[in-house]
Amino acid sequence: MSNPILERDPADPQKRKEAINPVLKLVLELGPLMVFFFANTRGEWLAQKFPILTDFGGPIFIATGLFMITTVIALVVSWALVRTLPIMPLVSGGVVLVFGALTLYLQDDVFIKMKPTIVNALFGVVLLGGLAFGKSLLGYVFDSAFRLDAEGWRKLTLRWGVFFLFLAVVNEVVWRNFSTDFWVAFKVWATLPITVLFTAVQMPLIMRHSVEERTEK
């Protein structure tokens, strides 16, 4: 009987990575973000139920602390399942821990608010910088499971590079001009759907330049 989490040969890390249950993968990727939103929204209630959380500070600091903890848990579980960590979650997790620690230590939520700006700007610059030197790095950033021809990778890398910079700018505009609660809600209920929509819009390009698709024809 097949394993519902790892449906292929568990002795092969590459195959295990490709066969992770999509629902579990989604939980590992979005779980920390949802915890962050819930903890910020219900921070006072959580502090009453678990007084130890008051050591973090107010709701945004409780949310930051739990965000860091759940991010580490998600990375550990991913490593335990596939024995490898994709570049994007690893870099993002590292920035969460660094900026989260600064947020808690200095009791200044500016640092955690800047985290999406730093991560998105970093990936945007890396992708577009790679293109400037003739390298399409998107496959490394996303640990891609699909195969495209050179033109496909170039176009997709350009689009994602610009999109990452767009997200960085949007995050700066929102956190600098709106309340903390609005920024947290925007991060979950606006940035995430926008990213999902953008990803869906790229599917025709991916299908046109898929190496497998052309081979079958």
Buried (B, 14 or more C-beta within 10 A) or exposed (E): EEEEBBBBEBEEEEBBBEBBBEEBBEBBBEBBBBBBBBBBBBBEEBBEEEEEBBEBBBBBBBBBBBBBEBBBBBBEBBEEBBEEBBBBBBBBBEBBBBBBBBBBEEEEBEBBBBBBBBBBBBBBBBBBEBBEEEBBBBBBBBBBEBBBEEEBBBBBBBBBBEBBBBBBBBBBEBBEEEEBEEBBBBBBEEBBEBEEEBEEEBEEBBEBBBEEBEEEE
